Amino acid sequence: MCAERVALGRAITEGENQFAAIVIVADTKKPVSPCGACRQVLAEFNPHLKVILVTLHDEIEEWTLSELFPRASTGILDRP
């Protein structure tokens, strides 16, 4: 399980269910974005979530989840 899903799961167990942003920090040369499974789980809560990607070397990228995962399934709202 990736850190993003663990953090989301912990927040949910603590009573949070609305999210505006996630920050992902990695000790890499280039910012690291969430994997497909994490993108899907995050999209179920907020397909327009702000995703901030940061390295320990001050490289920063900012996206929306819908830019990273444009055709996410968001559950019941996807049905006609």
C-alpha positions in Angstrom: 0.0 0.0 0.0 1.4 3.4 -1.0 1.8 6.2 1.5 -0.9 8.3 -0.2 -3.6 5.6 0.4 -2.3 5.0 4.0 -2.6 8.7 4.8 -6.0 8.9 3.2 -7.2 5.8 5.1 -5.9 7.3 8.4 -7.6 10.6 7.7 -10.9 8.8 7.1 -10.6 6.7 10.3 -10.1 10.1 12.1 -13.4 11.4 10.6 -12.1 13.4 7.7 -13.8 12.8 4.3 -13.3 16.0 2.4 -9.9 16.8 0.9 -8.6 19.9 -1.0 -5.0 19.0 -1.5 -2.3 16.4 -1.0 1.5 17.0 -0.9 3.8 14.2 -1.9 7.4 14.6 -0.9 10.1 12.3 -2.2 13.9 12.1 -1.9 14.3 12.0 -5.7 15.7 14.3 -8.4 12.3 14.8 -10.1 8.9 15.0 -8.3 7.0 11.7 -8.0 3.3 11.6 -8.8 0.8 9.1 -7.2 0.4 5.7 -8.8 -2.7 4.8 -10.7 -4.3 3.0 -7.7 -3.7 6.1 -5.5 -5.1 8.4 -8.2 -8.3 6.3 -8.4 -8.8 6.3 -4.6 -8.1 10.0 -4.4 -10.5 10.7 -7.3 -13.3 9.0 -5.4 -13.1 11.8 -2.8 -12.2 14.8 -5.0 -11.4 14.5 -8.7 -10.2 18.1 -8.7 -7.9 17.6 -5.7 -4.7 19.8 -5.8 -1.6 17.6 -6.0 1.6 19.2 -5.0 4.8 17.2 -5.8 8.0 18.2 -4.0 11.5 16.8 -3.8 14.0 17.4 -1.0 16.0 19.4 -3.6 13.3 22.1 -3.9 11.8 20.8 -7.2 8.1 21.5 -7.0 5.2 20.7 -9.4 1.5 21.5 -8.9 -1.3 19.7 -10.7 -4.9 18.9 -10.2 -5.8 15.3 -9.9 -8.1 15.6 -13.0 -5.0 16.7 -15.0 -3.0 13.7 -13.8 -6.0 11.3 -14.2 -8.5 12.9 -16.6 -11.0 10.0 -17.0 -11.2 8.7 -13.4 -14.2 6.8 -12.3 -15.7 8.7 -9.4 -18.4 6.2 -8.5 -22.1 6.7 -8.6 -21.9 10.1 -10.1 -20.4 8.6 -13.3 -23.7 6.7 -14.0 -26.3 8.1 -16.3 
